Amino acid sequence: MTTSMPYIKPYIEEAQFLTQEQCSINELLNDASDKSCSVARASVAPGICTQLHALKNTTERYIILEGEAEVEINYTKPVKVSYLDSITIPEGVAQRIRNIGEGELIFLCICTPRFEQINYQNLDVCLSQKYQPIECQLHSELELAIMHGQKMWVCYFDNLNKKEKKQYLKPYNIVTRMQKNVTSEELAGEFLLASQVEDSNIKIEIRLDHIRSAHSQKNWHK
């Protein structure tokens, strides 16, 4: 007769499920009675990149167990990772990972506090949220700021926290991104890339039609 032990949770392979994020997840540890931490086994098929997303109020760590990948954090250049490399993603920071190997990519996802779906934020542009071109004047102001290395106060809608935010930024580029669907390639939008003035290592990406206003410091009226 097998006696259950409260300290051990057996691994159940059949508990694995496919997510909209384009990876399979097996929740090894995730219980409301232990809110401090959760651990999941994730697997990604060759050539697949997970959905761009962020976790509110949650720090996530990856530990690579099998395969090779490129991980992109906070819109920085993708970095190659492999066996037993660890990656830390602070709360609210954009992330995604791409399987660049020939076999399955397997890694642990360790979240503190524990992962809850309510904190998951899909940052991929939804086709139902069609990009609206911005006014030429605002576009020109942003381009001039980039050209001259000008710092700006930018007021924009923060899609992660669903509220308006004002930050002092140094814009450095405007990029156009396309989003593929099953029938065609559609415009996902134009995005302002900027760094925080107080900490240039912190990069910000803002869809242009989420910007409410942008002004140089001398013209900003609080």
C-alpha contacts under 8 A as a table, 3 or more apart, distances in Angstrom:
res1	aa1	res2	aa2	distance
5	M	8	I	5.74
6	P	9	K	7.59
9	K	28	L	7.83
9	K	29	L	7.86
11	Y	28	L	6.82
12	I	15	A	5.56
12	I	16	Q	7.91
13	E	16	Q	6.04
13	E	26	N	7.58
15	A	26	N	5.88
15	A	27	E	7.59
16	Q	24	S	6.43
16	Q	25	I	5.36
16	Q	26	N	4.26
16	Q	27	E	7.48
17	F	24	S	5.37
17	F	25	I	5.44
17	F	26	N	6.52
18	L	22	Q	7.08
18	L	23	C	5.95
18	L	24	S	4.26
18	L	25	I	6.35
19	T	22	Q	5.75
19	T	23	C	5.75
19	T	24	S	5.95
19	T	25	I	7.14
20	Q	23	C	7.43
20	Q	51	Q	7.91
21	E	50	T	5.40
21	E	51	Q	4.83
22	Q	44	V	7.14
22	Q	48	I	7.25
22	Q	49	C	7.24
22	Q	50	T	5.31
22	Q	51	Q	6.71
23	C	42	A	6.58
23	C	43	S	5.66
23	C	44	V	4.84
23	C	45	A	7.41
23	C	50	T	6.55
24	S	42	A	5.57
24	S	43	S	5.17
24	S	44	V	6.56
25	I	40	A	6.49
25	I	41	R	5.71
25	I	42	A	4.67
25	I	43	S	6.69
26	N	40	A	5.50
26	N	41	R	5.09
26	N	42	A	6.55
27	E	30	N	6.24
27	E	38	S	7.91
27	E	39	V	6.41
27	E	40	A	4.35
27	E	41	R	6.47
28	L	38	S	7.71
28	L	39	V	5.53
28	L	40	A	5.01
28	L	41	R	6.71
29	L	37	C	8.00
29	L	38	S	5.16
29	L	39	V	4.94
29	L	40	A	6.57
30	N	34	D	7.44
30	N	35	K	7.98
30	N	37	C	7.30
30	N	38	S	4.68
30	N	39	V	6.55
30	N	40	A	7.92
30	N	114	R	6.47
30	N	115	F	7.23
31	D	34	D	5.49
31	D	35	K	6.86
31	D	38	S	7.54
31	D	114	R	7.93
32	A	35	K	5.58
34	D	37	C	6.72
34	D	114	R	7.73
35	K	38	S	7.71
35	K	113	P	5.84
35	K	114	R	5.30
36	S	112	T	5.75
36	S	113	P	4.44
36	S	114	R	5.64
37	C	110	I	7.05
37	C	111	C	5.53
37	C	112	T	4.64
37	C	113	P	4.82
37	C	114	R	4.20
37	C	115	F	7.55
38	S	109	C	7.95
38	S	110	I	5.72
38	S	111	C	5.22
38	S	112	T	6.77
38	S	113	P	7.16
38	S	114	R	4.42
38	S	115	F	6.04
39	V	108	L	6.73
39	V	109	C	5.60
39	V	110	I	4.58
39	V	111	C	6.53
39	V	114	R	7.95
40	A	108	L	5.62
40	A	109	C	5.07
40	A	110	I	6.61
41	R	106	I	7.11
41	R	107	F	5.95
41	R	108	L	4.70
41	R	109	C	6.31
42	A	106	I	5.67
42	A	107	F	5.37
42	A	108	L	6.02
42	A	109	C	6.86
43	S	104	E	6.59
43	S	105	L	5.36
43	S	106	I	4.45
43	S	107	F	6.55
44	V	48	I	6.51
44	V	49	C	7.83
44	V	50	T	7.80
44	V	98	R	7.89
44	V	99	N	6.41
44	V	104	E	5.97
44	V	105	L	5.06
44	V	106	I	6.66
45	A	48	I	5.69
45	A	99	N	6.65
45	A	103	G	7.22
45	A	104	E	5.11
45	A	105	L	6.43
46	P	99	N	5.21
46	P	100	I	6.35
46	P	101	G	6.02
46	P	102	E	5.73
46	P	103	G	5.86
46	P	104	E	5.86
46	P	105	L	7.18
47	G	98	R	6.80
47	G	99	N	5.31
47	G	100	I	5.77
47	G	101	G	7.46
48	I	98	R	5.72
48	I	99	N	5.68
49	C	96	R	6.95
49	C	97	I	5.64
49	C	98	R	3.99
49	C	99	N	6.40
50	T	96	R	5.44
50	T	97	I	5.60
50	T	98	R	6.35
51	Q	96	R	6.11
51	Q	122	N	7.23
51	Q	123	L	7.71
51	Q	124	D	6.58
52	L	94	A	6.52
52	L	95	Q	5.63
52	L	96	R	5.06
52	L	122	N	6.44
52	L	123	L	5.30
52	L	124	D	5.43
53	H	94	A	5.39
53	H	95	Q	5.57
53	H	96	R	6.74
53	H	120	Y	7.16
53	H	121	Q	5.50
53	H	122	N	4.64
53	H	123	L	4.78
53	H	124	D	7.03
54	A	91	E	7.27
54	A	92	G	5.25
54	A	93	V	5.36
54	A	94	A	4.72
54	A	95	Q	6.13
54	A	120	Y	6.21
54	A	121	Q	5.28
54	A	122	N	6.86
54	A	123	L	7.05
54	A	160	L	7.69
55	L	58	T	5.54
55	L	59	T	7.33
55	L	60	E	7.91
55	L	91	E	5.71
55	L	92	G	5.23
55	L	93	V	7.12
55	L	119	N	5.33
55	L	120	Y	4.88
55	L	121	Q	6.07
56	K	91	E	5.55
56	K	92	G	4.88
56	K	119	N	4.80
56	K	120	Y	6.58
56	K	121	Q	7.32
56	K	160	L	7.77
57	N	91	E	5.39
57	N	92	G	6.85
57	N	113	P	7.85
57	N	119	N	6.93
58	T	90	P	7.19
58	T	91	E	4.75
58	T	92	G	7.42
58	T	111	C	6.43
58	T	112	T	5.67
58	T	113	P	5.83
58	T	114	R	7.47
58	T	115	F	7.13
58	T	119	N	7.53
59	T	88	T	7.40
59	T	89	I	5.88
59	T	90	P	4.71
59	T	91	E	4.66
59	T	111	C	5.67
59	T	112	T	5.40
59	T	113	P	7.23
60	E	88	T	5.99
60	E	89	I	5.16
60	E	90	P	6.58
60	E	91	E	7.37
60	E	109	C	6.58
60	E	110	I	5.59
60	E	111	C	4.45
60	E	112	T	6.60
61	R	86	S	6.86
61	R	87	I	5.39
61	R	88	T	4.45
61	R	89	I	6.05
61	R	108	L	7.79
61	R	109	C	5.65
61	R	110	I	5.04
61	R	111	C	6.40
62	Y	85	D	7.99
62	Y	86	S	5.46
62	Y	87	I	4.98
62	Y	88	T	6.60
62	Y	107	F	6.28
62	Y	108	L	5.46
62	Y	109	C	4.89
62	Y	110	I	6.49
63	I	84	L	5.77
63	I	85	D	5.87
63	I	86	S	4.60
63	I	87	I	6.68
63	I	107	F	5.32
63	I	108	L	5.06
63	I	109	C	6.87
64	I	67	G	7.51
64	I	81	V	7.58
64	I	82	S	5.98
64	I	83	Y	5.19
64	I	84	L	4.87
64	I	85	D	5.55
64	I	86	S	6.57
64	I	105	L	7.93
64	I	106	I	6.33
64	I	107	F	4.31
64	I	108	L	6.60
65	L	82	S	7.77
65	L	83	Y	5.39
65	L	84	L	5.75
65	L	105	L	7.81
65	L	106	I	5.47
65	L	107	F	5.00
65	L	108	L	7.29
66	E	82	S	7.23
66	E	83	Y	5.81
66	E	104	E	7.23
66	E	105	L	5.54
66	E	106	I	4.97
66	E	107	F	6.80
67	G	82	S	6.14
67	G	83	Y	6.75
67	G	99	N	7.56
67	G	101	G	5.91
67	G	102	E	7.85
67	G	103	G	6.36
67	G	104	E	6.20
67	G	105	L	4.62
67	G	106	I	6.59
68	E	80	K	7.28
68	E	81	V	5.97
68	E	82	S	4.66
68	E	83	Y	7.34
68	E	99	N	6.19
68	E	100	I	5.76
68	E	101	G	5.05
68	E	105	L	6.51
69	A	80	K	5.67
69	A	81	V	5.34
69	A	82	S	6.39
69	A	97	I	6.60
69	A	98	R	5.34
69	A	99	N	4.55
69	A	100	I	5.06
69	A	101	G	6.75
69	A	105	L	7.26
70	E	78	P	5.53
70	E	79	V	5.13
70	E	80	K	4.35
70	E	81	V	5.97
70	E	97	I	5.71
70	E	98	R	5.20
70	E	99	N	6.73
70	E	100	I	6.79
71	V	78	P	5.24
71	V	79	V	5.36
71	V	80	K	6.48
71	V	81	V	7.06
71	V	95	Q	7.45
71	V	96	R	5.99
71	V	97	I	4.36
71	V	98	R	6.41
72	E	75	Y	6.31
72	E	76	T	6.07
72	E	77	K	6.35
72	E	78	P	4.46
72	E	79	V	6.54
72	E	95	Q	5.61
72	E	96	R	5.47
72	E	97	I	6.22
73	I	76	T	5.78
73	I	77	K	7.97
73	I	78	P	7.49
73	I	89	I	7.05
73	I	93	V	7.01
73	I	94	A	5.74
73	I	95	Q	4.58
73	I	96	R	6.84
74	N	93	V	5.52
74	N	94	A	4.75
74	N	95	Q	6.24
74	N	202	I	7.89
74	N	203	K	6.50
74	N	204	I	7.51
75	Y	94	A	6.79
75	Y	95	Q	7.64
75	Y	203	K	7.05
75	Y	204	I	7.70
75	Y	205	E	7.27
76	T	203	K	7.66
81	V	85	D	6.09
82	S	85	D	5.72
89	I	93	V	6.50
89	I	95	Q	7.34
90	P	93	V	5.79
92	G	160	L	7.35
94	A	123	L	7.48
99	N	104	E	7.58
99	N	105	L	5.93
101	G	104	E	7.42
101	G	105	L	7.44
111	C	114	R	5.23
111	C	115	F	5.74
112	T	115	F	7.26
115	F	119	N	7.54
116	E	119	N	5.71
116	E	120	Y	7.24
117	Q	120	Y	5.26
121	Q	160	L	6.35
123	L	159	N	7.94
123	L	160	L	7.65
125	V	129	Q	7.06
125	V	179	Q	7.80
125	V	188	A	6.18
126	C	129	Q	5.36
126	C	130	K	7.52
127	L	130	K	5.80
127	L	188	A	7.66
130	K	188	A	7.52
131	Y	187	L	7.40
131	Y	188	A	6.45
131	Y	189	G	5.41
131	Y	209	D	6.85
132	Q	189	G	7.93
132	Q	209	D	5.89
133	P	208	L	7.78
133	P	209	D	6.48
134	I	138	L	7.02
134	I	139	H	6.82
134	I	208	L	6.72
134	I	209	D	5.72
135	E	138	L	5.59
135	E	139	H	6.43
136	C	139	H	5.03
136	C	140	S	6.05
137	Q	140	S	5.12
137	Q	141	E	6.22
138	L	141	E	5.07
138	L	142	L	6.29
138	L	213	S	7.70
138	L	214	A	7.39
139	H	142	L	5.29
139	H	143	E	6.26
140	S	143	E	5.06
140	S	144	L	6.10
141	E	144	L	5.19
141	E	145	A	6.21
141	E	214	A	7.80
142	L	145	A	5.10
142	L	146	I	6.31
142	L	171	P	7.39
142	L	214	A	7.62
143	E	146	I	5.13
143	E	147	M	6.16
143	E	173	N	7.93
143	E	174	I	7.69
144	L	147	M	4.97
144	L	148	H	6.13
144	L	150	Q	7.86
145	A	148	H	5.34
145	A	149	G	5.70
145	A	150	Q	4.53
145	A	151	K	6.93
145	A	152	M	7.59
145	A	170	K	7.98
145	A	171	P	6.67
146	I	149	G	5.17
146	I	150	Q	6.40
146	I	170	K	7.77
146	I	171	P	5.43
146	I	172	Y	5.02
146	I	173	N	6.33
147	M	150	Q	7.74
149	G	170	K	7.01
149	G	171	P	7.38
149	G	172	Y	7.28
150	Q	170	K	6.33
150	Q	171	P	7.39
150	Q	216	S	7.37
151	K	168	Y	7.01
151	K	169	L	5.67
151	K	170	K	4.48
151	K	171	P	6.98
151	K	197	V	7.49
151	K	216	S	6.27
151	K	217	Q	7.23
152	M	168	Y	5.66
152	M	169	L	5.39
152	M	170	K	6.21
152	M	171	P	7.63
152	M	214	A	6.39
152	M	215	H	5.37
152	M	216	S	4.43
152	M	217	Q	5.98
153	W	166	K	6.77
153	W	167	Q	5.65
153	W	168	Y	4.48
153	W	169	L	6.22
153	W	214	A	5.64
153	W	215	H	5.32
153	W	216	S	6.10
153	W	217	Q	6.38
153	W	220	W	7.02
154	V	166	K	5.58
154	V	167	Q	5.48
154	V	168	Y	6.36
154	V	169	L	6.88
154	V	211	I	7.15
154	V	212	R	7.75
154	V	213	S	5.97
154	V	214	A	4.41
154	V	215	H	6.65
155	C	164	E	6.97
155	C	165	K	5.67
155	C	166	K	4.30
155	C	167	Q	6.63
155	C	211	I	6.01
155	C	212	R	5.43
155	C	213	S	5.23
155	C	214	A	6.24
156	Y	164	E	5.54
156	Y	165	K	5.51
156	Y	166	K	6.48
156	Y	206	I	7.72
156	Y	210	H	5.42
156	Y	211	I	4.10
156	Y	212	R	5.09
156	Y	213	S	7.01
157	F	162	K	6.96
157	F	163	K	5.70
157	F	164	E	4.29
157	F	165	K	6.12
157	F	210	H	5.18
157	F	211	I	6.43
157	F	212	R	7.33
158	D	161	N	5.71
158	D	162	K	5.52
158	D	163	K	5.40
158	D	164	E	5.62
158	D	165	K	6.12
158	D	210	H	7.75
159	N	162	K	4.93
159	N	163	K	7.11
167	Q	196	Q	7.63
168	Y	196	Q	6.40
168	Y	197	V	6.08
169	L	194	A	6.08
169	L	195	S	5.65
169	L	196	Q	4.69
169	L	197	V	5.25
170	K	194	A	5.32
170	K	195	S	5.32
170	K	196	Q	6.30
170	K	197	V	6.07
171	P	192	L	6.90
171	P	193	L	5.87
171	P	194	A	3.98
171	P	195	S	6.48
172	Y	192	L	7.87
172	Y	193	L	5.90
172	Y	194	A	5.44
172	Y	195	S	7.63
173	N	192	L	6.11
173	N	193	L	5.18
173	N	194	A	7.06
174	I	190	E	6.75
174	I	191	F	5.52
174	I	192	L	4.66
174	I	193	L	6.00
175	V	190	E	5.61
175	V	191	F	5.32
175	V	192	L	6.71
175	V	193	L	7.57
176	T	187	L	7.99
176	T	188	A	7.74
176	T	189	G	5.93
176	T	190	E	4.43
176	T	191	F	6.38
177	R	187	L	6.52
177	R	188	A	5.50
177	R	189	G	5.71
177	R	190	E	6.33
177	R	191	F	7.74
178	M	185	E	6.47
178	M	186	E	5.71
178	M	187	L	4.62
178	M	188	A	4.87
178	M	189	G	7.01
179	Q	185	E	5.81
179	Q	186	E	5.35
179	Q	187	L	6.00
179	Q	188	A	5.17
180	K	183	T	7.96
180	K	184	S	6.19
180	K	185	E	4.41
180	K	186	E	6.10
181	N	184	S	5.66
181	N	185	E	6.15
181	N	186	E	7.41
189	G	207	R	6.73
189	G	208	L	7.60
190	E	207	R	5.89
190	E	208	L	5.78
191	F	205	E	6.36
191	F	206	I	5.40
191	F	207	R	4.30
191	F	208	L	5.37
192	L	204	I	7.98
192	L	205	E	5.64
192	L	206	I	5.17
192	L	207	R	6.25
192	L	208	L	6.23
193	L	203	K	7.25
193	L	204	I	5.92
193	L	205	E	4.78
193	L	206	I	6.77
194	A	203	K	5.81
194	A	204	I	5.17
194	A	205	E	6.45
195	S	199	D	7.42
195	S	200	S	5.17
195	S	201	N	6.87
195	S	202	I	5.68
195	S	203	K	4.40
195	S	204	I	5.75
196	Q	199	D	5.31
196	Q	200	S	5.24
196	Q	201	N	7.48
196	Q	202	I	5.76
196	Q	203	K	6.46
196	Q	204	I	7.27
197	V	200	S	5.80
199	D	202	I	5.81
200	S	203	K	7.08
206	I	210	H	6.83
206	I	211	I	7.33
207	R	210	H	5.46
207	R	211	I	7.16
208	L	211	I	5.44
209	D	212	R	7.80
211	I	214	A	7.42
215	H	218	K	7.98
215	H	219	N	5.96
215	H	220	W	5.61
216	S	219	N	5.47
216	S	220	W	6.23
217	Q	220	W	5.23
